[in-house]
Amino acid sequence: MYYEEQVIDGQLCYRTTPDGPWAVVPYKELVGRVVRAERKVNTFDQAREALQTLYDEQNDAPLENRRVQWGYAMTLAREALAAMEGQP
C-alpha cells in the first residue's frame, strides 16, 4: 500500500499512488491526530512525574523497596514509550 503526505499551499495533503492526485486530509482526521498526540504527551508527562518522584524518594528507602519502586518505574516508562509509538 502506498501513502504519502505533503503540505501544499498550507494544507496537509495525501495521495495513495506515486503519481496520483493530491487530496486534502480531512479536518476530522487532523483533529483525531491532535487528540491522540495530546494523550501521548499526557501519558509521557505522568510517567515522567512518577519517575521523578521515585528518584527523589529513593535515597530514603531501603534497598528492597527501591527495587520494587524501580520495577514500577520501568512499567511506567514502557507504557509511555508504547503510547509514543502509537501502540495501545
Order of alpha helices (4+ residues) and beta strands (2+ residues): beta-beta-beta-alpha-alpha
